[in-house]
C-alpha cells in the first residue's frame, strides 16, 4: 500500500502513515454516524443547507443499504447500490468538514465540497434518469 522506508510503528505502517490511516478511519466513522443518525459530534447540523443536504443524502444511503442488506435491487439504483454507499460517505465527509468549520467560526474552502457534491449528485441524477451513474445508457442486458 505505502512505499515507505521508515520503520514500522503500528500495524506494519510507519508512524506518519499510521496517523493518516487513523484520520481516514475516523472520517469514515464520522460519515457513517451522520448517515445513520443525522448528527455530527452528537448534535444536529446547525447550517440549514447542510442539514437539508444530509437529509437528502440519508435517503439515498438508506435505499442503498436496504438494497444491499436485503439483496433486492432498488428501482433506481439497480446494480449500483454498493458504489452508492461510497458516494454517500464521500459527500458526508465533506459536509461534516463544512459544518465543523461553521461551528468553529472558521473560514472554509468549499473547493473539495463543491467538487464532491457535483460528482455525487450528478451520479444520482443520472440514475434517476434511467442511465448508469456515469451517464451511459443502460443496456438491455444490465437493466
C-alpha positions as CSV (number, residue, x, y, z in Angstrom):
1,X,0.0,0.0,0.0
2,X,2.7,2.5,1.0
3,X,6.2,2.6,-0.4
4,X,7.8,3.9,2.7
5,X,11.3,3.4,4.0
6,X,10.5,4.3,7.6
7,X,10.5,1.6,10.3
8,X,7.1,0.1,11.2
9,X,5.2,1.8,14.0
10,X,1.7,0.3,14.1
11,X,0.0,-2.3,12.0
12,X,3.0,-2.5,9.7
13,X,2.8,1.2,8.9
14,X,5.3,3.9,9.8
15,X,4.1,6.5,12.3
16,X,3.2,9.0,9.7
17,X,1.2,6.5,7.6
18,X,-0.4,5.0,10.8
19,X,-1.6,8.5,11.7
20,X,-3.0,9.0,8.2
21,X,-4.8,5.7,8.4
22,X,-6.3,6.6,11.8
23,X,-7.6,10.0,10.4
24,X,-9.1,8.3,7.4
25,X,-10.8,5.7,9.5
26,X,-12.2,8.5,11.9
27,X,-13.5,10.5,8.9
28,X,-15.3,7.3,7.6
29,X,-16.7,6.6,11.1
30,X,-18.0,10.2,11.4
31,X,-19.6,9.9,8.0
32,X,-21.3,6.7,8.9
33,X,-22.6,8.3,12.1
34,X,-24.2,11.2,10.3
35,X,-25.6,9.0,7.6
36,X,-27.2,6.7,10.2
37,X,-28.2,9.1,12.9
38,X,-28.1,12.6,11.3
39,X,-25.7,14.0,14.0
40,X,-22.2,15.5,13.8
41,X,-20.3,15.3,17.0
42,X,-23.6,14.5,18.8
43,X,-25.6,17.4,17.5
44,X,-27.7,18.1,14.5
45,X,-26.1,20.2,11.8
46,X,-26.5,23.9,12.6
47,X,-26.3,25.1,9.0
48,X,-29.8,24.6,7.4
49,X,-28.3,23.9,3.9
50,X,-26.0,21.2,5.2
51,X,-28.8,19.7,7.3
52,X,-31.1,19.6,4.3
53,X,-28.4,18.1,2.0
54,X,-27.6,15.5,4.7
55,X,-31.3,14.6,4.9
56,X,-31.5,14.1,1.1
57,X,-28.2,12.1,1.2
58,X,-29.5,10.0,4.0
59,X,-32.5,8.9,1.9
60,X,-30.1,7.6,-0.8
61,X,-27.9,6.0,1.9
62,X,-30.9,4.1,3.4
63,X,-32.1,3.0,0.0
64,X,-28.6,1.7,-0.9
65,X,-28.2,0.0,2.4
66,X,-31.7,-1.6,2.3
67,X,-30.9,-2.9,-1.2
68,X,-27.6,-4.4,-0.1
69,X,-28.9,-5.9,3.2
70,X,-32.0,-7.5,1.7
71,X,-30.3,-8.4,-1.6
72,X,-33.0,-6.8,-3.6
73,X,-32.3,-4.4,-6.4
74,X,-33.5,-0.8,-5.8
75,X,-35.8,0.5,-8.6
76,X,-33.4,3.4,-9.3
77,X,-30.0,2.2,-8.0
78,X,-30.3,-1.2,-9.7
79,X,-26.9,-2.8,-9.6
80,X,-25.1,0.4,-8.3
81,X,-26.3,0.2,-4.6
82,X,-22.8,-0.7,-3.4
83,X,-21.0,2.2,-5.1
84,X,-23.8,4.5,-4.0
85,X,-22.8,3.9,-0.4
86,X,-19.2,5.1,-1.2
87,X,-20.6,8.2,-2.9
88,X,-22.7,8.9,0.2
89,X,-19.7,8.5,2.5
90,X,-17.5,10.8,0.4
91,X,-20.1,13.6,0.4
92,X,-20.9,13.2,4.1
93,X,-17.2,13.6,5.0
94,X,-17.1,16.9,3.1
95,X,-20.3,18.1,4.6
96,X,-19.0,17.3,8.1
97,X,-15.9,19.3,7.4
98,X,-18.0,22.3,6.3
99,X,-20.3,22.0,9.4
100,X,-17.4,21.8,11.8
101,X,-15.8,24.9,10.2
102,X,-19.1,26.8,10.5
103,X,-19.5,25.8,14.1
104,X,-16.0,26.9,14.9
105,X,-16.4,30.2,13.0
106,X,-13.5,29.3,10.7
107,X,-13.5,30.1,7.0
108,X,-13.8,27.0,4.8
109,X,-12.5,26.4,1.3
110,X,-15.5,24.8,-0.5
111,X,-13.5,23.6,-3.4
112,X,-13.4,19.9,-2.3
113,X,-17.0,20.0,-1.0
114,X,-18.3,21.5,-4.3
115,X,-16.4,19.0,-6.4
116,X,-17.6,16.1,-4.4
117,X,-21.2,17.5,-4.3
118,X,-21.3,17.9,-8.1
119,X,-19.9,14.4,-8.6
120,X,-22.3,12.7,-6.2
121,X,-25.5,14.5,-7.2
122,X,-24.7,14.0,-10.9
123,X,-24.4,10.3,-10.4
124,X,-27.7,10.1,-8.6
125,X,-29.3,12.3,-11.2
126,X,-28.1,10.0,-14.0
127,X,-29.6,7.0,-12.1
128,X,-32.9,8.8,-11.7
129,X,-33.0,9.4,-15.5
130,X,-32.6,5.7,-16.1
131,X,-28.9,5.9,-17.0
132,X,-26.0,4.3,-15.4
133,X,-24.4,6.5,-12.8
134,X,-21.7,7.6,-15.2
135,X,-24.3,8.9,-17.7
136,X,-24.0,6.0,-20.1
137,X,-27.3,4.4,-21.3
138,X,-28.1,1.1,-19.7
139,X,-28.0,-1.9,-21.9
140,X,-30.9,-4.4,-22.0
141,X,-28.5,-7.0,-20.5
142,X,-27.9,-4.7,-17.5
143,X,-31.3,-3.3,-16.5
